[in-house]
Amino acid sequence: MGRFLYGATATSVELDDRTLAHLRLVVMNKLRRGEPFMFDTKMGEGEGRRSFWLHPAVPLQFHFSGGRAPRLNRAWLDDLMVAASGPNGLTITPEPPEPSSALPEE
């Protein structure tokens, strides 16, 4: 399990490395374009939800537990980018089946 850390107090959310790798690319692309957005996620079983306003001025980190970057699923990246650009912001959706040509590992 990896961790998404946000803000000066490093508020964190645990996510599996595969999900975290996809989240990292979506966040990187949105913020590179100067497009702040809302990210809403579950905090754990019975712990509720938390929403983060992602903005380039706020420090963030992606801490991966594994040594190798997971293989990326372009269809999932596309779904997550659409969600991040929508009126409700980004919520992690279930991963769709991988198309026959996945992105190479980083």
DAVENRA-V513006 format. One record per residue. PHI is phi in whole degrees, -180 to 180 (NA if undefined). PSI is psi in whole degrees, -180 to 180 (* if undefined). Layout:
BEGIN
PHI	PSI
PHI	PSI
END
This chain:
BEGIN
NA	132
-99	-178
-137	138
-99	119
-113	134
-136	136
84	172
-63	-29
-89	0
53	49
-58	136
-130	158
-133	133
-84	131
-141	149
-67	154
-57	-36
-64	-48
-64	-43
-62	-38
-63	-40
-71	-42
-59	-43
-56	-46
-67	-39
-64	-49
-61	-47
-57	-46
-69	-41
-64	-47
-72	-33
-61	-34
-82	-3
74	33
-115	87
-64	154
-159	167
-91	137
-122	121
-116	130
-147	156
-73	146
-94	-11
141	172
-61	119
73	8
-102	1
86	-160
-125	160
-139	140
-114	137
-120	132
-89	107
-88	122
-142	145
-60	-22
-80	-10
-101	128
-66	142
-145	156
-139	153
-122	113
-108	112
-94	139
-84	-28
-90	162
-87	-18
-112	141
-72	134
-67	155
-67	139
-99	144
-107	109
-60	-38
-62	-39
-69	-42
-58	-44
-62	-45
-60	-44
-68	-38
-65	-41
-62	-45
-62	-44
-63	-28
-90	-6
-84	173
-67	-23
-96	-4
79	-171
-87	126
-126	136
-65	120
-96	161
-62	146
-72	126
-75	165
-57	143
-71	134
-68	167
-63	-24
-116	91
-82	160
-69	149
-69	160
-67	152
-79	*
END
